[in-house]
């Protein structure tokens, strides 16, 4: 595993729009290596977004081992307002950064199964990834954003039901 303490001030290219959107973010759409953007729970902290994935947490294929990603955030009205490139760094259990940051992220985890300390221990033991997504590069906002919806065909899933005839409580008589 690797740990990158983050992005230096020289590399950070955040704008006021990105900063404000991150402060209000609870969900971010994250795309890794040109793949589909996935809606992921996130926590804004230290000028970056923190995302937890792995066993017992949300699924974020490829994010744990990625070094960069594209992050899209929405505004108060629910529409996309900014997309920015992010440097992805993974917190390593047992390090000082893990000890200070992981409990803060765990404390904000909704519907957490147990106390914060137990959740942090489970993340470390189960190999969950706590990733820091810090803005780098130029964000795309306003007229630079795509005009279309970027909707994709739903992915295959085993959670489908066979269509059945509608249930009738009683027989309908014909005259």
C-alpha atoms as one frame of an Amber mdcrd trajectory, in Angstrom:
protein
   0.000   0.000   0.000   1.092   3.532  -0.516   0.536   6.767   1.319   0.832
  10.217  -0.086   0.363  12.908   2.541  -1.449  14.936  -0.085  -0.833  17.631
  -2.582   1.693  20.389  -1.981   0.611  24.022  -2.150   2.424  24.398  -5.483
   0.451  21.514  -7.022  -2.928  22.509  -5.594  -4.984  24.386  -8.158  -8.293
  24.586  -6.354 -10.634  27.451  -7.147 -13.234  29.089  -4.912 -15.945  27.147
  -6.803 -14.223  23.801  -6.157 -13.623  24.713  -2.495 -17.256  25.711  -1.953
 -18.633  22.666  -3.810 -16.386  20.359  -1.732 -17.560  21.925   1.537 -21.170
  21.077   0.680 -20.478  17.662  -0.848 -21.989  14.531   0.626 -21.901  12.597
  -2.653 -19.370  12.873  -5.453 -19.351  11.221  -8.861 -15.903   9.704  -9.255
 -14.491   8.254 -12.470 -11.260   6.251 -12.480  -9.237   5.588 -15.652 -12.008
   6.765 -17.972 -14.543   4.360 -16.462 -18.117   5.218 -15.588 -18.621   7.815
 -12.874 -19.905   6.241  -9.668 -21.851   8.112  -7.004 -19.830   7.733  -3.795
 -20.362   8.967  -0.248 -17.582  11.379   0.643 -16.445  13.637   3.441 -14.839
  17.041   2.827 -11.808  17.498   5.065  -8.396  19.193   4.815  -9.187  20.762
   1.424  -9.947  17.368  -0.126 -12.641  14.696  -0.274 -12.243  11.412   1.598
 -13.896   8.276   0.207 -14.061   4.895   1.973 -14.470   1.699  -0.057 -13.999
  -2.008   0.434 -15.618  -4.906   2.308 -18.699  -3.727   4.178 -18.438  -0.275
   2.578 -19.280   1.172  -0.823 -17.867  -0.338  -3.977 -15.436   1.847  -5.919
 -13.672  -0.371  -8.463 -10.113   0.768  -9.185 -10.107   3.721  -6.784  -8.023
   2.031  -4.068  -5.066   1.627  -6.425  -5.559   4.740  -8.563  -3.314   7.776
  -8.540  -5.749  10.072 -10.316  -9.492  10.394 -10.889 -12.125  12.780 -12.219
 -14.533  14.180  -9.610 -17.878  15.781 -10.424 -19.852  17.694  -7.815 -23.364
  19.067  -7.873 -24.775  22.369  -6.705 -27.677  23.267  -4.464 -30.147  22.739
  -7.323 -28.930  19.171  -7.895 -27.211  19.746 -11.239 -23.565  19.269 -12.104
 -21.563  22.458 -11.466 -17.899  21.430 -11.603 -15.642  18.571 -12.671 -12.018
  18.517 -11.581  -9.018  16.205 -11.818  -7.946  14.763  -8.484  -4.807  13.197
  -7.126  -5.776  10.050  -5.237  -3.746   9.048  -2.205  -4.541   6.166   0.117
  -4.205   6.408   3.894  -2.174   3.553   5.324  -3.310   2.043   8.663  -0.866
   2.640  11.493   0.536   5.896  10.143   0.098   9.260  11.814  -2.155  10.488
   8.996  -4.385   7.410   9.448  -4.554   7.891  13.225  -5.675  11.513  12.903
  -7.910  11.331   9.807  -9.636   7.922   9.817 -11.502   8.587  13.118 -12.775
  11.909  11.732 -14.079  10.175   8.609 -15.582   7.315  10.651 -17.354   9.750
  12.981 -19.259  11.201  10.008 -20.153   7.803   8.516 -23.950   7.532   8.438
 -25.539   4.343   9.786 -22.167   3.112  11.034 -22.337  -0.397  12.517 -20.831
   0.331  15.926 -18.674   2.962  17.594 -16.140   5.038  15.672 -13.090   3.252
  17.133 -14.449  -0.173  16.124 -15.232   1.098  12.627 -11.666   2.379  12.159
 -10.289  -0.967  13.407 -12.552  -2.853  10.984 -11.411  -0.678   8.080  -7.786
  -1.475   8.910  -8.387  -5.207   9.485 -10.626  -5.776   6.429  -8.377  -3.886
   4.048 -10.830  -1.075   3.334  -9.397   1.853   1.417  -9.638   5.356   2.840
  -8.703   7.561  -0.113  -8.006  11.264  -0.221  -9.052  13.014  -3.451  -7.266
  16.374  -3.687  -7.892  18.816  -6.543  -5.065  19.290  -9.054  -5.219  20.729
 -12.533  -7.867  22.957 -14.027 -11.533  22.392 -13.130 -14.259  22.453 -15.775
 -17.304  24.560 -14.915 -20.043  26.642 -16.516 -20.083  26.588 -20.309 -17.204
  24.079 -20.347 -19.416  21.323 -18.910 -21.138  18.925 -21.328 -24.647  20.017
 -22.327 -26.054  16.484 -22.473 -27.017  14.319 -19.492 -24.168  11.781 -19.869
 -26.716   9.084 -18.947 -25.558   5.547 -19.644 -27.347   2.262 -20.179 -27.931
   0.580 -16.803 -25.271  -2.005 -15.953 -26.170  -5.672 -15.754 -27.301  -6.795
 -12.319 -28.597 -10.015 -10.767 -31.244  -7.952  -8.963 -33.965  -8.279 -11.570
 -37.431  -9.712 -11.253 -39.409 -11.681 -13.760 -42.476  -9.824 -14.986 -45.672
 -11.492 -13.882 -49.310 -10.969 -14.735 -50.980  -8.437 -12.491 -52.757  -9.852
  -9.460 -56.561  -9.655  -9.528 -58.520  -9.749  -6.354 -61.723 -10.921  -8.045
 -62.965 -11.916 -11.457 -64.332  -9.244 -13.792 -67.638 -10.233 -15.397 -68.468
  -9.421 -18.966 -72.009  -8.740 -20.092
